[in-house]
Amino acid sequence: MFAARGFDGVKGQAICRKARVNAAAIVYHFGGMGGLYRAVLNEALRRLVTTDELVGAVESASDPRQQLEAFLGLIVQTLTSPASQSWPGKLFGREFISPSRVYGKAHDAALAARAALLKSIVSPLAGKPADDPQVARSCVSIMAPCALLLLVDRRKLQRLIPELDLTPASRPQLTQHLVNFALAGLMATATPPAEVEEPQP
Protein backbone atom coordinates (compact mmCIF):
# COMPACT_ATOMS: atom_id res chain seq x y z
CA MET A 1 0.00 0.00 0.00
CA PHE A 2 2.88 2.38 0.79
CA ALA A 3 4.53 1.47 -2.53
CA ALA A 4 1.35 2.26 -4.45
CA ARG A 5 0.25 5.42 -2.62
CA GLY A 6 3.18 6.76 -0.59
CA PHE A 7 3.28 7.45 3.14
CA ASP A 8 0.73 10.26 3.08
CA GLY A 9 -1.69 8.32 0.88
CA VAL A 10 -2.26 5.44 3.31
CA LYS A 11 -4.35 5.41 6.47
CA GLY A 12 -3.57 3.20 9.44
CA GLN A 13 -7.14 1.93 9.59
CA ALA A 14 -6.91 0.70 6.00
CA ILE A 15 -3.68 -1.15 6.74
CA CYS A 16 -5.14 -2.82 9.83
CA ARG A 17 -8.30 -3.74 7.95
CA LYS A 18 -6.28 -5.35 5.13
CA ALA A 19 -4.02 -7.14 7.64
CA ARG A 20 -7.08 -8.21 9.67
CA VAL A 21 -5.63 -6.93 12.92
CA ASN A 22 -6.87 -4.64 15.65
CA ALA A 23 -6.77 -0.93 14.80
CA ALA A 24 -4.36 -0.34 17.72
CA ALA A 25 -1.78 -2.80 16.34
CA ILE A 26 0.31 -0.17 14.54
CA VAL A 27 0.74 1.95 17.66
CA TYR A 28 1.34 -1.11 19.85
CA HIS A 29 4.01 -2.71 17.63
CA PHE A 30 5.59 0.29 15.88
CA GLY A 31 4.72 3.36 17.92
CA GLY A 32 2.64 4.80 15.09
CA MET A 33 2.56 5.14 11.32
CA GLY A 34 6.05 6.66 11.18
CA GLY A 35 7.56 3.66 12.92
CA LEU A 36 5.69 1.25 10.65
CA TYR A 37 6.85 3.09 7.54
CA ARG A 38 10.49 3.05 8.69
CA ALA A 39 10.23 -0.69 9.34
CA VAL A 40 8.73 -1.26 5.89
CA LEU A 41 11.49 0.79 4.18
CA ASN A 42 14.18 -1.10 6.10
CA GLU A 43 12.64 -4.38 4.99
CA ALA A 44 12.48 -3.13 1.38
CA LEU A 45 16.19 -2.26 1.46
CA ARG A 46 16.99 -5.66 2.98
CA ARG A 47 15.13 -7.41 0.17
CA LEU A 48 16.96 -5.36 -2.48
CA VAL A 49 20.60 -5.04 -1.42
CA THR A 50 22.04 -3.83 1.88
CA THR A 51 24.97 -1.48 2.29
CA ASP A 52 26.77 -4.18 4.27
CA GLU A 53 26.44 -6.57 1.33
CA LEU A 54 27.91 -3.97 -1.01
CA VAL A 55 30.79 -3.25 1.37
CA GLY A 56 31.51 -6.97 1.79
CA ALA A 57 31.54 -7.57 -1.96
CA VAL A 58 33.86 -4.62 -2.59
CA GLU A 59 36.24 -5.50 0.24
CA SER A 60 36.60 -9.05 -1.12
CA ALA A 61 37.87 -7.71 -4.48
CA SER A 62 41.59 -7.11 -4.93
CA ASP A 63 41.75 -4.03 -7.20
CA PRO A 64 39.49 -1.10 -8.17
CA ARG A 65 38.34 -2.69 -11.44
CA GLN A 66 37.24 -5.86 -9.65
CA GLN A 67 35.67 -3.73 -6.93
CA LEU A 68 33.61 -1.90 -9.55
CA GLU A 69 32.55 -5.23 -11.01
CA ALA A 70 31.58 -6.53 -7.55
CA PHE A 71 29.62 -3.33 -6.78
CA LEU A 72 27.73 -3.29 -10.08
CA GLY A 73 27.27 -7.05 -9.99
CA LEU A 74 25.23 -6.81 -6.80
CA ILE A 75 23.21 -3.90 -8.18
CA VAL A 76 22.49 -5.85 -11.38
CA GLN A 77 21.54 -8.90 -9.31
CA THR A 78 18.94 -6.73 -7.57
CA LEU A 79 17.70 -5.13 -10.79
CA THR A 80 17.14 -8.50 -12.46
CA SER A 81 15.43 -10.02 -9.41
CA PRO A 82 11.64 -10.07 -8.90
CA ALA A 83 12.08 -7.77 -5.85
CA SER A 84 13.06 -4.81 -8.03
CA GLN A 85 9.69 -4.90 -9.81
CA SER A 86 7.59 -5.78 -6.75
CA TRP A 87 6.72 -3.56 -3.79
CA PRO A 88 10.30 -3.22 -2.38
CA GLY A 89 11.67 -1.77 -5.63
CA LYS A 90 8.65 0.46 -6.16
CA LEU A 91 8.78 1.75 -2.58
CA PHE A 92 12.53 2.41 -2.74
CA GLY A 93 12.06 4.20 -6.08
CA ARG A 94 9.21 6.29 -4.69
CA GLU A 95 11.33 7.31 -1.70
CA PHE A 96 14.20 8.21 -4.03
CA ILE A 97 12.07 10.50 -6.22
CA SER A 98 9.81 11.95 -3.54
CA PRO A 99 11.33 11.52 -0.06
CA SER A 100 8.81 11.16 2.76
CA ARG A 101 9.00 13.33 5.85
CA VAL A 102 9.39 10.30 8.12
CA TYR A 103 12.19 8.45 6.35
CA GLY A 104 14.00 11.06 4.28
CA LYS A 105 17.03 11.51 6.55
CA ALA A 106 17.55 7.79 7.15
CA HIS A 107 17.23 7.12 3.42
CA ASP A 108 19.76 9.88 2.71
CA ALA A 109 22.19 8.33 5.20
CA ALA A 110 21.91 4.90 3.54
CA LEU A 111 22.46 6.37 0.09
CA ALA A 112 25.35 8.55 1.32
CA ALA A 113 27.17 5.44 2.58
CA ARG A 114 26.76 3.80 -0.82
CA ALA A 115 27.89 6.94 -2.62
CA ALA A 116 31.03 7.11 -0.46
CA LEU A 117 31.75 3.46 -1.28
CA LEU A 118 31.38 4.09 -5.01
CA LYS A 119 33.59 7.19 -4.80
CA SER A 120 36.30 5.12 -3.10
CA ILE A 121 36.25 2.80 -6.13
CA VAL A 122 36.02 5.47 -8.82
CA SER A 123 38.71 7.71 -7.32
CA PRO A 124 41.71 5.43 -8.11
CA LEU A 125 40.20 4.46 -11.47
CA ALA A 126 39.91 8.14 -12.42
CA GLY A 127 43.26 9.04 -10.87
CA LYS A 128 41.57 11.83 -8.91
CA PRO A 129 40.90 12.41 -5.19
CA ALA A 130 37.50 11.26 -3.96
CA ASP A 131 36.30 14.86 -3.52
CA ASP A 132 37.18 15.85 -7.10
CA PRO A 133 34.14 16.98 -9.17
CA GLN A 134 35.15 14.56 -11.94
CA VAL A 135 34.76 11.65 -9.52
CA ALA A 136 31.30 12.92 -8.53
CA ARG A 137 30.24 13.25 -12.18
CA SER A 138 31.59 9.78 -12.92
CA CYS A 139 29.63 8.26 -10.04
CA VAL A 140 26.43 9.81 -11.38
CA SER A 141 27.20 8.50 -14.88
CA ILE A 142 27.84 5.00 -13.54
CA MET A 143 24.66 4.86 -11.45
CA ALA A 144 22.33 6.57 -13.94
CA PRO A 145 21.59 3.40 -15.97
CA CYS A 146 20.90 1.49 -12.74
CA ALA A 147 18.50 4.18 -11.52
CA LEU A 148 16.76 4.15 -14.91
CA LEU A 149 16.24 0.38 -14.74
CA LEU A 150 14.82 0.66 -11.22
CA LEU A 151 12.54 3.64 -11.77
CA VAL A 152 11.06 3.20 -15.25
CA ASP A 153 8.19 0.89 -16.08
CA ARG A 154 9.97 -2.31 -17.12
CA ARG A 155 7.22 -3.44 -19.51
CA LYS A 156 7.26 -0.14 -21.37
CA LEU A 157 11.06 -0.19 -21.59
CA GLN A 158 11.00 -3.68 -23.08
CA ARG A 159 8.32 -2.65 -25.57
CA LEU A 160 10.56 0.19 -26.70
CA ILE A 161 13.75 -1.92 -26.71
CA PRO A 162 12.60 -5.54 -27.07
CA GLU A 163 16.18 -6.81 -27.45
CA LEU A 164 16.99 -5.72 -23.90
CA ASP A 165 17.28 -8.81 -21.73
CA LEU A 166 16.78 -8.07 -18.03
CA THR A 167 16.34 -11.63 -16.79
CA PRO A 168 18.57 -13.28 -14.16
CA ALA A 169 20.28 -15.18 -17.01
CA SER A 170 21.55 -11.86 -18.41
CA ARG A 171 23.31 -10.78 -15.19
CA PRO A 172 26.91 -11.57 -16.24
CA GLN A 173 26.56 -9.84 -19.63
CA LEU A 174 24.75 -6.81 -18.21
CA THR A 175 27.27 -6.44 -15.39
CA GLN A 176 30.21 -6.68 -17.77
CA HIS A 177 28.62 -4.17 -20.14
CA LEU A 178 28.10 -1.63 -17.35
CA VAL A 179 31.68 -2.14 -16.10
CA ASN A 180 33.19 -1.77 -19.57
CA PHE A 181 31.03 1.27 -20.30
CA ALA A 182 32.06 2.90 -17.02
CA LEU A 183 35.76 2.20 -17.58
CA ALA A 184 35.60 3.58 -21.12
CA GLY A 185 33.90 6.70 -19.83
CA LEU A 186 36.50 7.15 -17.11
CA MET A 187 39.27 6.79 -19.66
CA ALA A 188 37.64 9.25 -22.05
CA THR A 189 37.03 11.91 -19.39
CA ALA A 190 40.58 11.54 -18.04
CA THR A 191 41.92 12.87 -21.33
CA PRO A 192 42.00 16.69 -21.40
CA PRO A 193 39.68 18.06 -24.09
CA ALA A 194 41.31 19.40 -27.24
CA GLU A 195 41.67 23.16 -27.43
CA VAL A 196 38.95 24.71 -29.55
CA GLU A 197 40.13 27.60 -31.65
CA GLU A 198 38.08 30.74 -31.41
CA PRO A 199 36.60 31.78 -34.77
CA GLN A 200 38.30 34.79 -36.31
CA PRO A 201 36.13 37.95 -36.52
C-alpha positions in Angstrom: 0.0 0.0 0.0 2.9 2.4 0.8 4.5 1.5 -2.5 1.4 2.3 -4.5 0.3 5.4 -2.6 3.2 6.8 -0.6 3.3 7.5 3.1 0.7 10.3 3.1 -1.7 8.3 0.9 -2.3 5.4 3.3 -4.4 5.4 6.5 -3.6 3.2 9.4 -7.1 1.9 9.6 -6.9 0.7 6.0 -3.7 -1.1 6.7 -5.1 -2.8 9.8 -8.3 -3.7 7.9 -6.3 -5.3 5.1 -4.0 -7.1 7.6 -7.1 -8.2 9.7 -5.6 -6.9 12.9 -6.9 -4.6 15.7 -6.8 -0.9 14.8 -4.4 -0.3 17.7 -1.8 -2.8 16.3 0.3 -0.2 14.5 0.7 1.9 17.7 1.3 -1.1 19.8 4.0 -2.7 17.6 5.6 0.3 15.9 4.7 3.4 17.9 2.6 4.8 15.1 2.6 5.1 11.3 6.1 6.7 11.2 7.6 3.7 12.9 5.7 1.3 10.7 6.9 3.1 7.5 10.5 3.0 8.7 10.2 -0.7 9.3 8.7 -1.3 5.9 11.5 0.8 4.2 14.2 -1.1 6.1 12.6 -4.4 5.0 12.5 -3.1 1.4 16.2 -2.3 1.5 17.0 -5.7 3.0 15.1 -7.4 0.2 17.0 -5.4 -2.5 20.6 -5.0 -1.4 22.0 -3.8 1.9 25.0 -1.5 2.3 26.8 -4.2 4.3 26.4 -6.6 1.3 27.9 -4.0 -1.0 30.8 -3.2 1.4 31.5 -7.0 1.8 31.5 -7.6 -2.0 33.9 -4.6 -2.6 36.2 -5.5 0.2 36.6 -9.0 -1.1 37.9 -7.7 -4.5 41.6 -7.1 -4.9 41.7 -4.0 -7.2 39.5 -1.1 -8.2 38.3 -2.7 -11.4 37.2 -5.9 -9.6 35.7 -3.7 -6.9 33.6 -1.9 -9.5 32.5 -5.2 -11.0 31.6 -6.5 -7.6 29.6 -3.3 -6.8 27.7 -3.3 -10.1 27.3 -7.1 -10.0 25.2 -6.8 -6.8 23.2 -3.9 -8.2 22.5 -5.9 -11.4 21.5 -8.9 -9.3 18.9 -6.7 -7.6 17.7 -5.1 -10.8 17.1 -8.5 -12.5 15.4 -10.0 -9.4 11.6 -10.1 -8.9 12.1 -7.8 -5.9 13.1 -4.8 -8.0 9.7 -4.9 -9.8 7.6 -5.8 -6.8 6.7 -3.6 -3.8 10.3 -3.2 -2.4 11.7 -1.8 -5.6 8.7 0.5 -6.2 8.8 1.7 -2.6 12.5 2.4 -2.7 12.1 4.2 -6.1 9.2 6.3 -4.7 11.3 7.3 -1.7 14.2 8.2 -4.0 12.1 10.5 -6.2 9.8 11.9 -3.5 11.3 11.5 -0.1 8.8 11.2 2.8 9.0 13.3 5.8 9.4 10.3 8.1 12.2 8.5 6.4 14.0 11.1 4.3 17.0 11.5 6.6 17.5 7.8 7.2 17.2 7.1 3.4 19.8 9.9 2.7 22.2 8.3 5.2 21.9 4.9 3.5 22.5 6.4 0.1 25.3 8.6 1.3 27.2 5.4 2.6 26.8 3.8 -0.8 27.9 6.9 -2.6 31.0 7.1 -0.5 31.8 3.5 -1.3 31.4 4.1 -5.0 33.6 7.2 -4.8 36.3 5.1 -3.1 36.2 2.8 -6.1 36.0 5.5 -8.8 38.7 7.7 -7.3 41.7 5.4 -8.1 40.2 4.5 -11.5 39.9 8.1 -12.4 43.3 9.0 -10.9 41.6 11.8 -8.9 40.9 12.4 -5.2 37.5 11.3 -4.0 36.3 14.9 -3.5 37.2 15.9 -7.1 34.1 17.0 -9.2 35.2 14.6 -11.9 34.8 11.7 -9.5 31.3 12.9 -8.5 30.2 13.2 -12.2 31.6 9.8 -12.9 29.6 8.3 -10.0 26.4 9.8 -11.4 27.2 8.5 -14.9 27.8 5.0 -13.5 24.7 4.9 -11.4 22.3 6.6 -13.9 21.6 3.4 -16.0 20.9 1.5 -12.7 18.5 4.2 -11.5 16.8 4.1 -14.9 16.2 0.4 -14.7 14.8 0.7 -11.2 12.5 3.6 -11.8 11.1 3.2 -15.2 8.2 0.9 -16.1 10.0 -2.3 -17.1 7.2 -3.4 -19.5 7.3 -0.1 -21.4 11.1 -0.2 -21.6 11.0 -3.7 -23.1 8.3 -2.7 -25.6 10.6 0.2 -26.7 13.8 -1.9 -26.7 12.6 -5.5 -27.1 16.2 -6.8 -27.5 17.0 -5.7 -23.9 17.3 -8.8 -21.7 16.8 -8.1 -18.0 16.3 -11.6 -16.8 18.6 -13.3 -14.2 20.3 -15.2 -17.0 21.6 -11.9 -18.4 23.3 -10.8 -15.2 26.9 -11.6 -16.2 26.6 -9.8 -19.6 24.8 -6.8 -18.2 27.3 -6.4 -15.4 30.2 -6.7 -17.8 28.6 -4.2 -20.1 28.1 -1.6 -17.4 31.7 -2.1 -16.1 33.2 -1.8 -19.6 31.0 1.3 -20.3 32.1 2.9 -17.0 35.8 2.2 -17.6 35.6 3.6 -21.1 33.9 6.7 -19.8 36.5 7.2 -17.1 39.3 6.8 -19.7 37.6 9.3 -22.1 37.0 11.9 -19.4 40.6 11.5 -18.0 41.9 12.9 -21.3 42.0 16.7 -21.4 39.7 18.1 -24.1 41.3 19.4 -27.2 41.7 23.2 -27.4 38.9 24.7 -29.6 40.1 27.6 -31.7 38.1 30.7 -31.4 36.6 31.8 -34.8 38.3 34.8 -36.3 36.1 38.0 -36.5 
